[in-house]
Amino acid sequence: MDTYSLLRHLADSWVLLVLTLIFLGVILWAFRPGSRRLHDDAAEIPFRHDTPEEETRHDR
């Protein structure tokens, strides 16, 4: 078996399986119980230091 055929066989079978398992692991990790607080905190980072006074000053 030449190198190309061997690598093609690995890519078609085992690497696809490994990448699918990694994808499912990342999805399960992102939606694990208790992670909502962390995701909500990360979503608020751009607005963390905004105050109403700064917003009105920039509008003028």
N, C-alpha and C positions, 0 to 999 in steps of 0.2 A: 504494500500500500504506500503510495507516495505521500509526501507531506501535505499537499493541498487536500487530498481526499480525507486524510486523518483530521486535519483542522476543520474541514467542512463538516465532517461527521460530529465532531465535538461541539461545534457551534450550533448545529441543528438539534442537538439533543441535550447535552449536559449544561452548556452555557445558557441556553434558553430556560432551562429549569432553574438554574441558580439565579438568573436575573428576575424571573417571576417570583421566586421566594424572597428576594431582596425587596422587590416592589411591594409585595404583600406585607412584609415586615415593617416597612416605612409607613404604610397606610395604617396598620394596626398601632404603631407607636404614636402617630399623630393623633389618632382618635382614642387613645387610651383613657380610662377613667381618671379624672383629676387634672387633665391637661388643659381644660377650658380656661382656668385662671391664668395660666402661663400664656396662652394664645391671646386672650383678651388684653393682658398687660403688654404684649408685644405689639398688638394692633394700636395701642394708644401712644406709642413712643413718639410719633411725629407731632402729636398735640400736647405733649407732656408739659411744656413750658409756655404755652400760649395763655394769655390772659385777655379779657375783654378790652382792656385799655390798649394793648398792643395792636389788636385787630382794628380798632377804630382809628388809631394813629396811622396805620398803613393805608387805610381807605381814603384818606384826605389827599 
